[in-house]
């Protein structure tokens, strides 16, 4: 018998997800599923998208 306690839960870090278009599609689908399940987050989405785009631009043009 193993000393480890097995935990029968889904662990998102163990699900393989590729990079590129497939990974982006999976990420967008995950966000949409969460937003559909939690409508109180709909007001938060536009601000989060703006902040995320700004961070992406800063990281793209200043890759230090």
The 8 nearest C-alpha neighbors of each residue, nearest first, counted from 0:
[[1, 2, 3, 4, 5, 6, 7, 8],
 [0, 2, 3, 4, 5, 6, 7, 8],
 [3, 1, 4, 0, 5, 6, 7, 8],
 [4, 2, 1, 5, 0, 6, 7, 8],
 [3, 5, 6, 2, 1, 7, 0, 8],
 [6, 4, 3, 7, 1, 8, 2, 0],
 [5, 7, 8, 4, 9, 3, 10, 2],
 [8, 6, 5, 9, 10, 4, 3, 11],
 [9, 7, 6, 10, 5, 11, 13, 12],
 [8, 10, 11, 7, 13, 14, 6, 12],
 [9, 11, 12, 13, 8, 14, 7, 6],
 [12, 10, 13, 14, 9, 15, 8, 16],
 [11, 13, 10, 14, 15, 9, 16, 8],
 [14, 12, 11, 10, 15, 9, 16, 8],
 [15, 13, 11, 12, 16, 10, 9, 17],
 [16, 14, 13, 17, 12, 11, 22, 18],
 [17, 15, 22, 14, 18, 21, 25, 26],
 [18, 16, 22, 21, 15, 19, 20, 23],
 [17, 19, 22, 21, 20, 16, 23, 24],
 [18, 20, 22, 21, 23, 17, 24, 16],
 [19, 21, 23, 22, 24, 18, 17, 25],
 [22, 20, 24, 23, 19, 25, 17, 18],
 [23, 21, 18, 25, 17, 24, 20, 19],
 [22, 24, 26, 20, 25, 21, 27, 19],
 [23, 25, 21, 27, 22, 26, 20, 28],
 [24, 26, 22, 28, 23, 27, 29, 21],
 [27, 25, 23, 29, 24, 28, 22, 30],
 [28, 26, 30, 24, 29, 25, 23, 31],
 [27, 29, 25, 31, 26, 30, 24, 32],
 [30, 28, 26, 32, 27, 31, 25, 33],
 [29, 31, 27, 33, 28, 32, 34, 26],
 [32, 30, 34, 28, 33, 29, 35, 27],
 [31, 33, 29, 35, 30, 34, 28, 36],
 [32, 34, 36, 30, 31, 35, 37, 29],
 [35, 33, 31, 37, 36, 32, 38, 30],
 [36, 34, 32, 33, 37, 38, 31, 30],
 [35, 37, 33, 34, 38, 32, 31, 39],
 [36, 38, 34, 39, 35, 40, 33, 41],
 [39, 37, 40, 41, 34, 35, 36, 42],
 [38, 40, 37, 41, 42, 43, 34, 36],
 [41, 39, 43, 38, 42, 37, 34, 44],
 [42, 40, 43, 44, 38, 39, 34, 37],
 [43, 41, 40, 44, 39, 45, 46, 38],
 [42, 44, 40, 41, 46, 45, 47, 39],
 [43, 45, 47, 41, 46, 42, 48, 40],
 [46, 44, 48, 47, 43, 49, 42, 41],
 [47, 45, 49, 48, 44, 43, 50, 42],
 [46, 48, 44, 50, 45, 49, 51, 43],
 [47, 49, 51, 45, 46, 50, 52, 44],
 [50, 48, 46, 52, 51, 47, 53, 45],
 [51, 49, 53, 47, 52, 48, 46, 54],
 [50, 52, 48, 54, 49, 53, 47, 55],
 [53, 51, 55, 49, 54, 50, 48, 56],
 [54, 52, 56, 50, 55, 51, 57, 49],
 [53, 55, 57, 51, 52, 56, 58, 50],
 [54, 56, 52, 58, 53, 57, 59, 51],
 [57, 55, 59, 53, 58, 54, 60, 52],
 [56, 58, 54, 60, 59, 55, 61, 53],
 [57, 59, 55, 61, 62, 56, 60, 54],
 [60, 58, 56, 57, 61, 62, 55, 54],
 [59, 61, 57, 58, 56, 62, 55, 63],
 [60, 62, 58, 63, 57, 59, 56, 55],
 [63, 61, 58, 59, 60, 57, 56, 55],
 [62, 61, 58, 60, 59, 57, 56, 55]]
